[in-house]
Amino acid sequence: MRLFPIVLAAIVVAAPALAQVKSGIEIKTEVQAVKVDIDAKGNKRTSLVPATTVVPGTPLVYWIRYRNGGVKPATSVVINNAIGNNIWFTDFGANSETGIVSVDGGKTFGPLTTLKIKNKDGTSRAAQRKDVTNVRWTLSTPVKPGGSGVLSFYAVVQ
């Protein structure tokens, strides 16, 4: 069993969460691993723990927290988060239904069901969750000075 230090995901998360910096938006990303414990009676308990070391198959939750540290409302805020090679996107969090994805390194975005992957032989196929390279949100309402929010998405370590 291979162990992956979370540095793999942390590097992917720390730098790529981008916003319109001139708008005063500050971004902080946190990655947590889903841990399942089974007690003596066989009952499962699921919790989120710091993702310090993960193994293939470990489910992850990415929390993207944003805050307007500026003095004016931030409008048309776009938050883009790259996903690492060994991390497969699985879904957006319940608070993030407006998110869209990219399967070409952030060149184009859209709902996953509308994206295609070009094969080496020139043909194409429907994009799959494992093909996602970036997630993006465009906030629909201005973020007031001091205002904040949280977006999330789920992934799994490959």
Secondary structure in CASP SS format (residue, H / E / C, confidence):
PFRMAT SS
TARGET T0000
AUTHOR 0000-0000-0000
METHOD secondary structure of the structure
MODEL  1
M C 1.00
R C 1.00
L C 1.00
F E 1.00
P E 1.00
I C 1.00
V H 1.00
L H 1.00
A H 1.00
A H 1.00
I H 1.00
V H 1.00
V H 1.00
A H 1.00
A C 1.00
P C 1.00
A C 1.00
L E 1.00
A C 1.00
Q C 1.00
V H 1.00
K H 1.00
S H 1.00
G C 1.00
I E 1.00
E E 1.00
I E 1.00
K E 1.00
T E 1.00
E E 1.00
V E 1.00
Q E 1.00
A E 1.00
V E 1.00
K E 1.00
V E 1.00
D E 1.00
I E 1.00
D C 1.00
A C 1.00
K C 1.00
G C 1.00
N C 1.00
K E 1.00
R E 1.00
T E 1.00
S E 1.00
L E 1.00
V E 1.00
P E 1.00
A C 1.00
T C 1.00
T E 1.00
V E 1.00
V C 1.00
P C 1.00
G C 1.00
T C 1.00
P E 1.00
L E 1.00
V E 1.00
Y E 1.00
W E 1.00
I E 1.00
R E 1.00
Y E 1.00
R E 1.00
N E 1.00
G C 1.00
G C 1.00
V C 1.00
K C 1.00
P C 1.00
A E 1.00
T C 1.00
S C 1.00
V C 1.00
V E 1.00
I E 1.00
N E 1.00
N E 1.00
A E 1.00
I C 1.00
G C 1.00
N C 1.00
N C 1.00
I E 1.00
W E 1.00
F E 1.00
T E 1.00
D E 1.00
F E 1.00
G C 1.00
A H 1.00
N H 1.00
S H 1.00
E C 1.00
T C 1.00
G C 1.00
I E 1.00
V E 1.00
S E 1.00
V C 1.00
D C 1.00
G C 1.00
G C 1.00
K C 1.00
T C 1.00
F C 1.00
G E 1.00
P C 1.00
L H 1.00
T H 1.00
T H 1.00
L C 1.00
K E 1.00
I E 1.00
K E 1.00
N C 1.00
K C 1.00
D C 1.00
G C 1.00
T C 1.00
S E 1.00
R E 1.00
A E 1.00
A C 1.00
Q C 1.00
R H 1.00
K H 1.00
D H 1.00
V C 1.00
T C 1.00
N E 1.00
V E 1.00
R E 1.00
W E 1.00
T E 1.00
L C 1.00
S C 1.00
T C 1.00
P C 1.00
V E 1.00
K C 1.00
P C 1.00
G C 1.00
G C 1.00
S E 1.00
G E 1.00
V E 1.00
L E 1.00
S E 1.00
F E 1.00
Y E 1.00
A E 1.00
V E 1.00
V E 1.00
Q C 1.00
END
